Amino acid sequence: MKLLEASSLRASALKKKIHDKSALVGVIGIGYVGLPLAVEKAKVGFHVTGYDRNPIRVDQIRQGLNYIRDVDDRELAACVEEGRLDASSDFSSLGSCDCIVICVPTPLTANKEPDISFIRAVAGEVAQALRPGQLICLESTTYPGTTEDVLLGVLARSGLEVGEDFFLAFSPERVDPGNARYTTKNTSKVVGGVTAACLDVATTFYAQTIAQVIPVTSPRVAEMTKVFENTFRAVNIALVNEMALLCDRLGISVWDVLDAAATKPFGIMRFDPGPGVGGHCIPLDPFYLAWKAREYDMNVRFIELAGEINWNMPYFVREKLIRALNENGRALKGSGVFVLGVAYKRDIEDWRESPALKVIELLARDGVRVDYHDPHVPSFTDERGALWHSIPLSREVLERADAVLILTDHRAIDYARVCDAARLVIDTRNATRDVREGRGNVVLL
């Protein structure tokens, strides 16, 4: 009875601090997920510290400088100036935080297996600082079971009891870079707590800044919700990508097919093909789910196949380019290809897992002279550690290239100008849809 009373008192005390905004918030990982969350919390009155191993990010935040497009420059600067937002690389101060949100990367290994080393490392830091009365929320996309089997396992070494001494929950991020309509604040938030008390405290925390909080029965349900959302997109993108492969064999425009199918008022949702999939979630989550399924003696063949189709699209782009060059009397080796767009999707600066990087790697390996232009990505580092720089888009550059390869359909690019100047355009995104003049040199995916 005394333990229950103590647990209830801790939960009530923490909820009170959350309601009156006196709770100190720590956000571990201040990138595309963590920084928007940190700013939203600071805007409503919380004092927030963003923790990151990257000293450049920490220094930028301390100076009130923004580096994430989806965060408003003025809002971030105001939060820093008013003392509500700070940043640190010193994780030893985590003990002073009442609410800790973990937003670290969860990539794949070279063998397409989950890499949760960042979660494990951060869990160790949190465990050292853990004290009664704290809320810990994991937001990093991961496989079902991570919160309870991995994170809780590390935190339990502190000797504190979950749901009694501290509170633990999983609430998946739902960030869509470049989406001006749905932001951190107005995107509904799924939350799963390890215990009822954990869920209560976590939903209270998120409800201060997010319009709709949706409690679910467990962290596993919340974790599965996230990977299902992204697997849903991955599977449907794989379907239209495979349709593009078939239409290529049949000599049919996949874009004409999709335009026609999209006119049906029910039973259809449009997805477009492309050179592959990118970003932190869609290329990775199907493999997280497939890996976890094998633990239960199950092969999710449908999901794994979708991942394979999407991962193989850069190779099809290469094949399409070879055929188009051959028809123009050029070999792939020794040719000059000018790539338009390396971000993983339109009008953003994020090039994580972008299929454009794989296409460039394949072409460079084939002896192609590759240059690129991206108004949102001035430079990037490839897997070999080589640094690439965007070059200005000019008529001279377009005319000099044996082929222009559109891999990201940024709106800032004048595609009519591109088609007018280039001798050959390979358009993997249907970016030239509205171009009327000079379409004879355009090859669609």
C-alpha positions, 0 to 999 in steps of 0.5 A: 500500500505504501509503495502504491501511495508513493508511486501515486504521489510521484506521478501526481507531483510530476504531473503538477510540474508538467501542468504548471510548466516547472518541469525541466525537459531534456531532449536527447538528439536535437535533429529533425525530430528532437529540435522541433519538439524542443522548440514546441516545449520551450514555446509554451513555457517549459525550460528545455535542454537539448542534448547532442554529441555534435558540438556544432549543433550545440553551439548553434542552439546556444547562439539562437541559430536554426539548422532545421527547415521545419523550425521557425528561425524567430521562434527558436531565437526567442526561446534561446534569448528568453532562457527557455532553450539551451543545449549541452553535450554534457549528459551528466546533467540529465539528473536535473531533468524531470522529463527526458525524451530520446530522439536518437537515430536508429539506422540499419547495419550493412546487412540490413539489420537494426542498429539500436546502438544509439538507444543503448548508449543513451539508455546507459547515460540516462540510467546513471542519472536516473532518479525517482520522479522522472519521465523517460519517453523514447521517440526513435523509430524501432521494432516492437519490444525495444522500450521494454526489452532493451531500454527498460532493461538498462534503466532497471540497473539503477534499482528503481522500479518502473511505474513506481519510482520512474515512468517510461513510455514510447511515443513514435515521432511522426515528423514529415520534413517539408510538410507545412500543413502538419507540424509537431503541434498538430500531428496526433501523437500515439503514446504507450506506457509500460504501466498505467501510471507511465501512460498517465504521466506521458499523455499529460506531458505530450498534451501540453503541446500537441493537439491530440494525444492518443493513448494505446495499450502498451509500448509494443502497440505504439512501436508497431503502429509506427513501423506499420505506418511507414511499412504501409507507405513502403509497400505501396511505393514498391507496388507503383515502382514494380508497376513502373518496371512492368510498364517499361517492358510493355512500352506504356507510360506508368504516369498515364496509368496513375493519372487515370487510376487516380480519377476513381473516387473510391478504393484508390490512394495515389503513390508515385514511383521514383528512383527509390525511397529515402529518409530515415524511416521508409527505407528502414522500417520494413527491415526492422519489422522483418528482422523482428518477425524472424524471432517469432519464426515468421517470414514477412515475405510481402514486406521484405519483397517491398523493401527489395523492390525499393532498394533495387530502383537505383539499379533500374535508373542506371539501366534506363540511363544506359539505354537512353545513352545508347540510343543517342550513340553514347556509352555509359563509361566516360559520359558526363551526367548532370544530376538534378536533386539529391535530397530524398524528396522535394523541397527539403534539405534532407539527404539521409538514405536518399536513392540519389546517393546510390545512383551517383555511387553506381554511375561513378563506379561505372566511370561516369563523370557526375556533377549535381545541382540541388538548391537545398543541399549545397554539399553532402558526404557519400558512403566512402567519405568523399565530399560533393558540392552542388554546382550552379545550374546554367545553360552551359552545364546543361548543354555540356552534359550527355544526360541530365538525370532528374532524381528529386523534383524540387519546385525551384528548378525551371524544368522548361529551361532544363529541357530546352538546353539539355540534349537528353533528360532522364526524368525519374519523378515526372518533374517535366509534366508541365513542360510543353516545348522540347519534350522529344529529348525527355525519357520518363521512368 
